[in-house]
Amino acid sequence: MTVKQRTNRKSPGSTNAVPRSDTRNGSERESARSGIRIDWRRIITRMLMMTAIMVAVYFSKANKTVQFAKQDEEIGKKFVEISCSEDYAEELRQFRGCTPRKCGRMVSDSLIKPGEVAALRNIAERGLALGGSSGGASILDLHSGALSQGNAFVNIYKLETSRKIFTGEDFKIYSIC
């Protein structure tokens, strides 16, 4: 069995001129048909430049956020001083001795003990059980005695049932906190 090899022989009567369409590669022939020529190198270069700019902007932000206190961190007392607003600075001059001397933020996990938190929550739950708003948040103010009940407020200290709910110990805990 013999294999015939192809040769680049020209058929009789053909010229040496190469047809115009044969001088272009395959992608040029396709784009010439559709009328659109895509330069992939430019597209890829531009995409790389945009990505580089976005990365540079992201990592060069001047105002990085600094965490003052983390949720899982146990803090005895932490304070940072900040500048006072102009309005407050005017009040400092106007009402000397009646306002704090510094402006700042403070965080403390030891301000109220866990037992006091549980007692305050218990007081709030017992008080709110007497009322409850018909929509929105329910409100209980132990200072004034205001309790939301339906669409109105009632004085919790005038309710007969409230006398059995709150004890002297409850008010002692409330006044300390």
QUISUL-V735059 format. One record per pair of residues at least 24 apart in sequence whose C-alpha atoms are under 6 Angstrom apart, sorted by the first residue. I is the first residue (numbers start at 1). GAP is how many residues later the second one is. D is the distance in whole Angstrom. If there is no record, write none. Layout:
((I:GAP:D) (I:GAP:D))
This chain:
((75:33:6) (75:34:5) (76:32:5) (76:33:6) (76:34:6) (77:30:6) (77:31:4) (78:28:6) (78:29:5) (79:26:6) (79:27:4) (80:24:6) (80:25:5))
